[in-house]
């Protein structure tokens, strides 16, 4: 009745309004992710909504979804042609008439109106008004059969062959599968299921007996690929934890396994099961404490807390801003998790971890969050830890008791970290790695060494609290006395070794 139609429309509008008002500002990736999963669930619900209270009707169900599928494709085609045509018309008008308006803004608004208004109205205008009448429909488009039989199914077979070759390869080499293998496996599975749904009405025709055989082969052939997918995603989760995308891959794997098992064993012809089950899975993945967003947040924050505690960054459940030096790989893992949480969920719920949360700004980002932990943010592409120390040397500088003052200012790019200079006719100053050497031409074995590495690590740990006294190094032997004032140094740290890229220091030398 009209009353029910109006009531349903108002309910839908109210639900959309309430959902919009519940969205945070600004939006995070998790909010966008949840929106698309909910949108997928609603679209899947549309596929079986008219048949929820009616038993049977397999033919009507297929014809109804066939109309939706073709109408969707037709709406996309009409909308694209309309947008391109109007874009060319507006661009031509702008060029010929020299109108003063923001062309990019106009084209963006045009796309919004066509994609959200025209495309939607065109689509819903083609929805059948009486779905029960479709039960008597016997029409099957020849073009759809040709597309499915000679394009879609051959592509499924080709991709399945490629994935089986890859499966054999990793078994022979005994390697773990690559993480991104999940996308082709899921894409192949969905395309294969779609192909079977498209040829559903003609499966019983004598000339199409191959469809039943292909259906059994397809579902049985999915099991090894689902196993490959499971190994790949479990490996990624073990290394990097759960994220929304990995959560969906796990859920998709479980759904594919259930569907393949059901149709392989039972041989059921109930095609309603596919959209109904997928709709429920999508809806449950989008909401609740068991949903993708909530599970991913809990998993990643737990991993972050464990890393902070094990590396003694968090003590007594609190984070201090004092500078800390930890293993580079651990610092990189912490950086990756903080960056993910910042982009996807926001860091507001981590404020209680900090000892003085009141000092944190409202727009807390990943780099500031790392600094307030006393750590340096590491990019995902960084292979080794970099460092940079900068200390102001004493000014004026006392030079009494020393004969030579040498300003050491060196850059080391791809070559070795070394140099060798003469201070006078008998005394040489050299650098090898992070060690300074003073030597006498006649007595090279009695050289004096000064190791800069420990001082550089100490300066890096002290950060802005370091002063000239922390950057001073004294060494003495029977032949020499040396005083080093380090002004600046930068480079990379890998394990226990330091590689210098830049060194700026003042070296005072006395020959006894």
C-alpha positions as CSV (number, residue, x, y, z in Angstrom):
1,X,0.0,0.0,0.0
2,X,1.0,3.6,-0.3
3,X,1.1,3.9,3.4
4,X,3.7,1.1,3.7
5,X,5.7,2.5,0.8
6,X,5.8,6.0,2.5
7,X,6.6,4.5,5.9
8,X,9.5,2.4,4.4
9,X,10.9,5.4,2.6
10,X,10.8,7.6,5.7
11,X,12.4,4.9,7.8
12,X,15.2,4.5,5.3
13,X,15.7,8.3,5.2
14,X,15.8,8.5,9.0
15,X,18.3,5.6,9.2
16,X,20.6,7.4,6.8
17,X,20.3,10.7,8.7
18,X,21.1,9.0,12.0
19,X,24.0,7.2,10.5
20,X,25.3,10.5,9.1
21,X,25.0,12.2,12.5
22,X,26.9,9.4,14.1
23,X,30.0,9.8,11.9
24,X,33.0,11.5,13.6
25,X,34.7,14.6,12.3
26,X,37.2,14.3,10.7
27,X,36.6,10.8,9.2
28,X,39.1,8.1,9.7
29,X,39.9,5.2,7.4
30,X,38.0,2.9,9.8
31,X,34.8,5.0,9.3
32,X,35.1,4.8,5.5
33,X,35.8,1.0,5.7
34,X,32.7,0.5,7.9
35,X,30.6,2.5,5.4
36,X,31.6,0.4,2.4
37,X,31.0,-2.9,4.3
38,X,27.6,-1.7,5.4
39,X,26.8,-0.5,1.8
40,X,27.8,-4.0,0.5
41,X,25.5,-5.6,3.1
42,X,22.6,-3.3,2.1
43,X,23.1,-4.0,-1.6
44,X,23.2,-7.7,-1.0
45,X,20.0,-7.4,1.1
46,X,18.3,-5.8,-1.9
47,X,19.1,-8.9,-3.9
48,X,16.8,-11.1,-1.8
49,X,14.6,-8.6,0.1
50,X,11.4,-9.2,-2.0
51,X,11.7,-13.0,-1.3
52,X,12.2,-13.0,2.4
53,X,8.6,-14.0,3.2
54,X,8.0,-16.1,0.1
55,X,9.0,-19.8,-0.2
56,X,10.4,-21.1,-3.5
57,X,10.5,-18.7,-6.5
58,X,14.0,-19.7,-7.7
59,X,13.2,-18.6,-11.2
60,X,11.7,-15.3,-10.1
61,X,14.7,-14.8,-7.8
62,X,17.1,-15.2,-10.7
63,X,15.1,-13.1,-13.1
64,X,14.8,-10.3,-10.5
65,X,18.6,-10.3,-9.9
66,X,19.2,-10.5,-13.7
67,X,17.2,-7.3,-14.1
68,X,19.1,-5.6,-11.3
69,X,22.5,-6.7,-12.8
70,X,21.7,-5.5,-16.3
71,X,20.0,-2.3,-15.1
72,X,23.1,-1.5,-13.0
73,X,25.3,-1.9,-16.0
74,X,23.0,0.1,-18.2
75,X,22.8,2.9,-15.6
76,X,26.6,3.0,-15.4
77,X,26.8,3.2,-19.2
78,X,24.2,6.0,-19.5
79,X,25.7,8.0,-16.6
80,X,29.3,7.7,-18.1
81,X,28.1,8.9,-21.5
82,X,26.1,11.7,-20.0
83,X,29.0,12.9,-17.9
84,X,31.5,12.8,-20.7
85,X,29.2,14.6,-23.0
86,X,28.3,17.4,-20.6
87,X,32.0,17.7,-19.6
88,X,33.0,18.3,-23.2
89,X,30.1,20.8,-23.6
90,X,31.1,22.7,-20.5
91,X,34.8,22.7,-21.4
92,X,34.0,23.9,-24.9
93,X,31.7,26.7,-23.6
94,X,34.5,27.7,-21.2
95,X,37.1,27.9,-23.9
96,X,34.9,29.7,-26.6
97,X,32.9,32.0,-24.4
98,X,35.7,32.7,-21.9
99,X,33.3,32.4,-18.9
100,X,34.8,33.1,-15.5
101,X,34.0,30.1,-13.3
102,X,35.9,27.3,-11.5
103,X,35.9,24.6,-14.1
104,X,37.2,21.8,-11.8
105,X,34.6,22.6,-9.1
106,X,31.8,22.6,-11.7
107,X,32.8,19.3,-13.1
108,X,33.1,17.8,-9.6
109,X,29.5,18.9,-8.8
110,X,28.3,17.6,-12.1
111,X,29.8,14.2,-11.3
112,X,28.2,14.2,-7.9
113,X,24.7,15.0,-9.4
114,X,25.0,12.4,-12.1
115,X,26.6,9.6,-10.0
116,X,24.3,10.1,-6.9
117,X,21.1,11.4,-8.3
118,X,20.7,10.6,-12.0
119,X,22.4,7.2,-11.8
120,X,20.4,6.2,-8.8
121,X,17.0,7.2,-10.2
122,X,17.7,5.6,-13.5
123,X,18.6,2.4,-11.7
124,X,15.6,2.2,-9.4
125,X,13.2,3.1,-12.2
126,X,13.9,-0.3,-13.8
127,X,13.3,-2.4,-10.7
128,X,10.4,-4.8,-11.4
129,X,7.1,-3.8,-9.7
130,X,5.7,-7.3,-9.3
131,X,8.5,-9.8,-8.7
132,X,6.1,-12.8,-8.5
133,X,5.3,-12.2,-12.2
134,X,8.9,-13.0,-13.0
135,X,8.3,-16.7,-12.1
136,X,6.7,-17.1,-15.5
137,X,9.4,-15.3,-17.3
138,X,11.4,-17.6,-19.6
139,X,13.5,-15.0,-21.4
140,X,17.3,-15.6,-21.2
141,X,19.5,-13.0,-23.0
142,X,21.7,-14.7,-25.7
143,X,24.3,-12.0,-25.1
144,X,24.5,-12.9,-21.4
145,X,25.0,-16.6,-22.2
146,X,27.7,-15.9,-24.7
147,X,29.5,-13.5,-22.3
148,X,29.4,-16.0,-19.5
149,X,30.2,-19.1,-21.6
150,X,32.9,-17.7,-23.8
151,X,34.4,-14.8,-21.7
152,X,33.8,-15.2,-18.0
153,X,34.2,-18.9,-17.5
154,X,37.4,-19.2,-19.7
155,X,38.9,-16.3,-17.7
156,X,38.1,-18.2,-14.5
157,X,39.8,-21.3,-15.8
158,X,42.9,-19.4,-16.9
159,X,43.3,-17.7,-13.5
160,X,42.7,-20.9,-11.7
161,X,45.5,-22.6,-13.7
162,X,47.9,-19.8,-12.9
163,X,47.1,-20.1,-9.1
164,X,47.5,-23.9,-9.2
165,X,50.9,-23.5,-10.9
166,X,51.9,-21.0,-8.2
167,X,50.6,-23.5,-5.5
168,X,52.8,-26.2,-7.0
169,X,55.8,-23.8,-7.1
170,X,55.7,-22.9,-3.5
171,X,55.2,-26.6,-2.5
172,X,58.3,-27.6,-4.5
173,X,60.4,-24.7,-3.2
174,X,58.8,-25.1,0.3
175,X,58.2,-21.3,0.7
176,X,55.4,-19.4,2.3
177,X,52.9,-17.8,-0.2
178,X,53.0,-14.1,-0.8
179,X,50.6,-12.0,1.2
180,X,48.9,-10.4,-1.8
181,X,47.9,-13.9,-3.2
182,X,44.6,-13.5,-1.3
183,X,43.3,-10.9,-3.7
184,X,43.5,-13.0,-6.9
185,X,42.1,-16.0,-5.0
186,X,39.1,-14.1,-3.7
187,X,38.6,-12.4,-7.1
188,X,38.7,-15.7,-8.9
189,X,36.2,-17.3,-6.4
190,X,33.7,-14.4,-6.7
191,X,34.0,-14.3,-10.5
192,X,33.5,-18.1,-10.6
193,X,30.4,-18.0,-8.4
194,X,29.0,-15.1,-10.4
195,X,29.5,-17.1,-13.7
196,X,27.6,-20.0,-12.2
197,X,24.8,-17.7,-11.1
198,X,24.5,-16.2,-14.5
199,X,24.0,-19.5,-16.3
200,X,21.7,-20.9,-13.5
201,X,18.4,-21.0,-15.6
202,X,19.9,-22.9,-18.6
203,X,21.7,-25.6,-16.6
204,X,19.1,-28.2,-17.3
205,X,19.0,-27.8,-21.0
206,X,20.5,-30.8,-22.9
207,X,23.0,-28.7,-24.7
208,X,24.2,-27.2,-21.4
209,X,24.9,-30.3,-19.5
210,X,28.5,-29.1,-19.1
211,X,27.3,-26.5,-16.5
212,X,26.6,-29.2,-13.9
213,X,30.0,-30.8,-14.4
214,X,31.8,-27.4,-14.3
215,X,29.9,-26.4,-11.1
216,X,31.1,-29.5,-9.3
217,X,34.7,-29.1,-10.6
218,X,34.8,-25.4,-9.7
219,X,33.7,-25.9,-6.0
220,X,36.0,-28.8,-5.5
221,X,38.9,-27.0,-7.1
222,X,38.5,-24.1,-4.6
223,X,39.6,-26.1,-1.6
224,X,43.4,-26.1,-2.3
225,X,43.2,-22.4,-3.2
226,X,41.4,-21.6,0.0
227,X,44.1,-23.5,1.9
228,X,46.7,-21.4,0.1
229,X,44.8,-18.3,1.1
230,X,44.6,-19.4,4.7
231,X,48.3,-20.0,5.0
232,X,49.1,-16.6,3.4
233,X,46.8,-14.6,5.7
234,X,47.7,-16.5,8.9
235,X,51.4,-15.8,8.1
236,X,50.7,-12.1,7.6
237,X,48.6,-11.9,10.8
238,X,51.4,-13.7,12.8
239,X,53.9,-11.1,11.6
240,X,51.9,-7.9,11.5
241,X,48.7,-8.5,13.4
242,X,45.1,-8.0,12.4
243,X,43.9,-5.1,10.3
244,X,40.5,-4.5,8.7
245,X,41.6,-5.9,5.3
246,X,43.2,-9.0,6.8
247,X,40.0,-9.5,8.9
248,X,37.9,-9.4,5.7
249,X,40.3,-11.9,4.0
250,X,39.8,-14.3,7.0
251,X,36.1,-13.9,6.9
252,X,36.0,-14.3,3.1
253,X,38.1,-17.4,3.3
254,X,35.7,-18.9,5.9
255,X,32.7,-18.0,3.8
256,X,34.2,-19.4,0.6
257,X,35.0,-22.7,2.4
258,X,31.5,-23.0,3.8
259,X,29.9,-22.3,0.4
260,X,32.3,-24.6,-1.5
261,X,31.6,-27.4,1.1
262,X,27.8,-26.9,1.0
263,X,27.5,-27.0,-2.8
264,X,30.1,-29.8,-3.2
265,X,28.5,-32.2,-0.7
266,X,24.8,-31.3,-1.0
267,X,24.7,-30.3,-4.6
268,X,22.0,-27.8,-3.7
269,X,20.3,-25.6,-6.3
270,X,19.3,-23.0,-3.7
271,X,21.0,-19.9,-5.1
272,X,19.5,-17.6,-2.5
273,X,22.0,-18.9,0.0
274,X,24.8,-17.0,-1.6
275,X,23.5,-13.4,-1.2
276,X,21.8,-14.2,2.1
277,X,24.9,-15.6,3.8
278,X,27.2,-13.0,2.3
279,X,24.9,-10.2,3.5
280,X,24.9,-11.6,7.1
281,X,28.7,-11.9,7.0
282,X,29.1,-8.3,5.8
283,X,26.7,-7.0,8.4
284,X,28.3,-8.8,11.2
285,X,31.8,-7.7,10.0
286,X,30.8,-4.0,10.1
287,X,29.2,-3.8,13.6
288,X,29.8,-4.9,17.2
289,X,32.8,-5.8,19.3
290,X,33.4,-8.8,16.9
291,X,33.5,-6.6,13.8
292,X,36.6,-5.8,11.7
293,X,37.2,-2.3,13.2
294,X,36.9,-3.3,16.9
295,X,38.9,-6.5,16.5
296,X,41.7,-4.7,14.6
297,X,41.9,-1.9,17.1
298,X,42.2,-4.3,20.1
299,X,44.8,-6.5,18.3
300,X,47.0,-3.6,17.2
301,X,46.9,-1.8,20.5
302,X,47.7,-5.0,22.4
303,X,50.7,-5.5,20.0
304,X,51.8,-1.9,20.6
305,X,51.6,-2.2,24.4
306,X,53.6,-5.5,24.3
307,X,56.3,-3.9,22.2
308,X,56.5,-0.8,24.4
309,X,56.7,-2.9,27.6
310,X,59.2,-5.4,26.3
311,X,61.5,-2.6,25.1
312,X,61.1,-0.7,28.4
313,X,59.5,2.3,26.7
314,X,56.4,2.0,28.9
315,X,57.0,1.7,32.6
316,X,54.2,1.2,35.2
317,X,51.7,1.6,32.4
318,X,52.9,5.1,31.5
319,X,54.8,6.7,28.6
320,X,57.5,9.4,29.3
321,X,58.8,11.9,26.7
322,X,62.5,11.4,27.8
323,X,64.6,10.2,24.8
324,X,65.2,6.4,24.6
325,X,67.4,4.3,22.4
326,X,66.0,0.9,21.5
327,X,66.6,-1.7,18.7
328,X,65.9,-0.3,15.3
329,X,63.6,-3.1,14.2
330,X,61.5,-2.7,17.3
331,X,61.3,1.1,16.8
332,X,60.2,0.5,13.2
333,X,57.5,-2.0,14.3
334,X,56.2,0.5,16.9
335,X,56.2,3.3,14.2
336,X,54.2,1.1,11.8
337,X,51.6,0.3,14.4
338,X,51.3,4.0,15.6
339,X,51.0,5.1,11.9
340,X,48.3,2.6,11.3
341,X,46.3,3.5,14.4
342,X,46.7,7.2,13.6
343,X,45.4,6.9,10.0
344,X,42.8,4.3,10.6
345,X,41.4,4.8,14.1
346,X,42.9,8.0,15.5
347,X,45.1,8.2,18.6
348,X,42.6,9.8,21.1
349,X,42.2,6.5,22.9
350,X,45.9,6.3,23.5
351,X,46.1,9.5,25.4
352,X,45.6,7.8,28.8
353,X,48.9,5.9,28.1
354,X,50.9,9.1,28.4
355,X,52.1,10.4,31.8
356,X,51.1,14.0,31.0
357,X,48.3,13.7,28.5
358,X,47.2,17.3,29.1
359,X,50.3,18.5,27.2
360,X,49.3,16.7,24.0
361,X,47.6,18.7,21.3
362,X,44.1,17.9,20.0
363,X,45.4,16.9,16.6
364,X,47.8,14.3,17.8
365,X,49.6,12.6,14.9
366,X,51.9,9.6,14.6
367,X,55.2,11.6,14.6
368,X,54.3,13.6,17.7
369,X,53.0,10.5,19.4
370,X,56.3,8.8,18.8
371,X,58.3,11.8,20.1
372,X,56.2,11.9,23.2
373,X,57.2,8.3,23.8
374,X,60.9,9.3,23.6
375,X,61.3,7.5,20.3
376,X,62.0,8.5,16.7
377,X,59.4,7.8,14.0
378,X,60.8,5.3,11.4
379,X,59.4,5.1,7.9
380,X,58.3,1.7,6.6
381,X,60.9,1.8,3.8
382,X,63.9,2.5,6.2
383,X,66.3,-0.4,6.2
384,X,68.7,0.9,9.0
385,X,68.4,3.3,11.8
386,X,69.5,6.8,11.1
387,X,70.9,9.2,13.6
388,X,71.8,12.9,13.8
389,X,73.4,14.7,16.7
390,X,74.2,18.4,16.9
391,X,76.0,20.1,19.8
392,X,77.3,23.6,20.0
393,X,81.1,23.4,20.8
394,X,82.5,25.8,23.5
395,X,83.0,29.4,22.3
396,X,85.5,30.8,23.0
397,X,87.6,27.6,23.1
398,X,90.7,27.2,25.4
399,X,93.7,25.9,23.3
400,X,96.5,26.3,25.9
401,X,98.6,23.2,26.1
402,X,97.9,22.1,22.5
403,X,100.0,22.7,19.4
404,X,97.5,22.0,16.6
405,X,93.9,22.8,16.1
406,X,92.2,20.9,13.2
407,X,88.7,21.6,11.9
408,X,87.3,18.2,10.8
409,X,84.5,18.7,8.4
410,X,83.9,15.6,6.2
411,X,81.1,14.1,4.1
412,X,81.1,10.4,3.3
413,X,78.7,9.2,0.6
414,X,79.3,5.9,-1.1
415,X,83.0,5.6,-0.3
416,X,84.7,4.4,2.9
417,X,84.5,6.4,6.1
418,X,88.1,7.4,6.3
419,X,90.6,10.2,5.8
420,X,94.3,10.8,6.5
421,X,95.9,14.3,7.0
422,X,99.3,15.6,8.1
423,X,99.4,18.0,11.0
424,X,103.1,18.6,10.6
425,X,106.1,16.8,9.1
426,X,105.9,13.9,11.6
427,X,102.3,13.8,12.9
428,X,99.3,12.4,11.1
429,X,95.6,12.5,12.0
430,X,93.4,9.8,10.5
431,X,89.8,8.5,10.7
432,X,88.8,4.9,10.1
433,X,85.1,4.2,10.7
434,X,84.3,6.0,13.9
435,X,87.8,5.9,15.4
436,X,90.3,8.9,15.3
437,X,94.0,8.0,15.2
438,X,97.1,10.1,15.9
439,X,100.4,8.6,14.8
440,X,104.1,9.4,14.4
441,X,105.8,8.8,11.0
442,X,108.8,7.1,12.7
443,X,106.7,5.1,15.3
444,X,103.4,4.1,13.6
445,X,102.8,1.3,16.1
446,X,102.5,3.8,19.0
447,X,99.4,5.5,17.6
448,X,96.8,7.1,19.9
449,X,93.1,6.2,19.2
450,X,89.8,7.8,20.3
451,X,86.6,5.9,19.6
452,X,83.7,8.3,18.7
453,X,81.0,5.6,18.6
454,X,80.1,5.4,22.4
455,X,79.9,9.2,22.6
456,X,77.6,9.4,19.5
457,X,75.3,6.9,21.0
458,X,75.2,8.7,24.3
459,X,74.5,12.0,22.5
460,X,71.7,10.4,20.6
461,X,70.1,9.1,23.8
462,X,70.4,12.4,25.6
463,X,68.8,14.3,22.6
464,X,68.3,18.0,23.3
465,X,69.6,17.7,26.8
466,X,73.2,17.1,25.6
467,X,75.7,20.0,26.0
468,X,79.3,20.6,25.1
469,X,80.7,18.5,28.0
470,X,78.8,15.5,26.7
471,X,80.4,16.0,23.3
472,X,84.0,16.2,24.5
473,X,86.4,13.3,24.2
474,X,89.9,13.2,25.7
475,X,92.7,10.7,24.9
476,X,96.4,10.6,25.9
477,X,99.4,8.4,25.3
478,X,103.2,8.6,25.9
479,X,103.5,10.5,22.6
480,X,100.3,12.5,22.2
481,X,97.4,14.2,23.9
482,X,94.2,14.7,22.0
483,X,90.9,16.6,22.8
484,X,87.9,16.2,20.5
485,X,84.9,18.6,20.5
486,X,82.1,17.0,18.4
487,X,79.8,19.6,16.8
488,X,77.6,17.4,14.5
489,X,77.4,13.9,13.2
490,X,74.9,11.9,11.2
491,X,74.6,8.5,9.6
492,X,73.1,5.1,10.2
493,X,73.1,2.5,12.9
494,X,72.9,-1.2,12.1
495,X,73.2,-3.5,15.0
496,X,76.4,-2.6,17.0
497,X,78.0,-0.7,14.1
498,X,77.8,3.0,13.2
499,X,78.3,4.3,9.7
500,X,79.1,8.0,9.4
501,X,77.6,10.1,6.6
502,X,78.7,13.5,8.0
503,X,81.2,14.5,10.7
504,X,81.9,18.0,12.1
505,X,84.4,18.3,14.9
506,X,87.3,20.3,16.3
507,X,90.4,18.3,17.2
508,X,93.2,19.7,19.5
509,X,96.5,17.9,19.4
510,X,99.6,18.1,21.5
511,X,102.9,16.2,20.6
512,X,104.9,15.5,23.7
